[in-house]
Amino acid sequence: MPSLSGTDLAVVSADSKLYLYYQNGSDIHETFSDKDGAHWTASSTIVGSNAKGEGSPLTAYYVHNDGVLGGKSTVCEAPSR
């Protein structure tokens, strides 16, 4: 997981996982852990880009039945603009 250079964090609980979203540069990253939060993934996935370089407020939320994904559950993140 890259070093944090100054960011807001957004955490959401879904099923048996915790998801953490943070900004590094202009990219929004996602990492996750089991619900106990004891062990986080060593790497992250870039789930967004073109965020404000000085930092963007983040929002993350859980959708139980996402109509766009055929009723599957999902976690959504979005930088506030």
C-alpha positions as MATLAB code, in Angstrom:
seq = 'MPSLSGTDLAVVSADSKLYLYYQNGSDIHETFSDKDGAHWTASSTIVGSNAKGEGSPLTAYYVHNDGVLGGKSTVCEAPSR';
ca = [
       0.000    0.000    0.000;
       1.486    3.390   -0.940;
       2.298    5.983    1.698;
      -0.430    8.490    2.465;
       0.581   12.012    1.509;
      -2.375   13.715    3.215;
      -5.921   12.537    2.723;
      -9.365   12.053    4.157;
     -10.382    8.458    4.785;
     -13.724    6.778    4.155;
     -14.489    3.405    5.733;
     -17.556    1.258    5.141;
     -18.612   -2.118    6.528;
     -20.129   -4.645    4.118;
     -20.854   -8.299    4.812;
     -17.735   -9.612    6.578;
     -15.284   -6.937    5.348;
     -14.208   -3.393    6.099;
     -13.353   -1.281    3.050;
     -11.054    1.730    3.312;
     -10.862    4.446    0.654;
      -8.143    7.064    0.572;
      -6.541    9.474   -1.858;
      -2.893    9.389   -2.904;
      -2.028   12.075   -5.448;
      -4.968   12.259   -7.840;
      -5.923    8.581   -7.417;
      -8.528    7.105   -5.060;
      -7.440    3.737   -3.614;
      -9.396    0.881   -2.015;
      -8.048   -1.631    0.478;
      -9.919   -4.044    2.744;
      -9.776   -6.129    5.899;
     -11.837   -8.684    7.730;
     -14.304   -6.985   10.089;
     -11.875   -7.124   13.002;
      -9.555   -4.700   11.140;
      -6.476   -6.580   12.369;
      -4.988   -7.299    8.915;
      -5.390   -5.025    5.904;
      -4.428   -6.006    2.356;
      -0.807   -5.177    1.589;
      -1.694   -3.611   -1.757;
      -4.517   -1.393   -2.883;
      -6.630   -1.050   -6.002;
      -7.057    2.278   -7.769;
     -10.814    2.807   -8.062;
     -10.847    6.424   -9.209;
      -8.581    9.063  -10.668;
      -8.490   12.760  -11.526;
      -9.236   13.769   -7.926;
      -8.106   17.165   -6.664;
      -4.375   17.033   -6.011;
      -4.623   18.830   -2.659;
      -7.145   16.305   -1.330;
     -10.807   15.514   -1.854;
     -13.434   14.679    0.782;
     -14.507   11.054    0.282;
     -17.816    9.266    0.737;
     -18.252    5.482    0.769;
     -21.492    3.564    1.153;
     -22.869    0.021    0.956;
     -25.672   -0.904   -1.475;
     -27.367   -4.216   -0.645;
     -29.194   -4.691   -3.993;
     -27.523   -2.618   -6.712;
     -29.813   -2.428   -9.744;
     -26.874   -1.644  -12.023;
     -25.142   -4.891  -10.962;
     -28.167   -7.159  -11.314;
     -29.180   -6.964   -7.652;
     -25.744   -7.842   -6.242;
     -24.353   -5.980   -3.246;
     -21.599   -3.436   -3.778;
     -19.594   -0.746   -2.056;
     -19.519    2.631   -3.786;
     -17.033    5.426   -3.243;
     -17.071    8.929   -4.571;
     -14.913   11.999   -4.013;
     -17.098   14.974   -3.154;
     -16.635   17.791   -5.621;
];
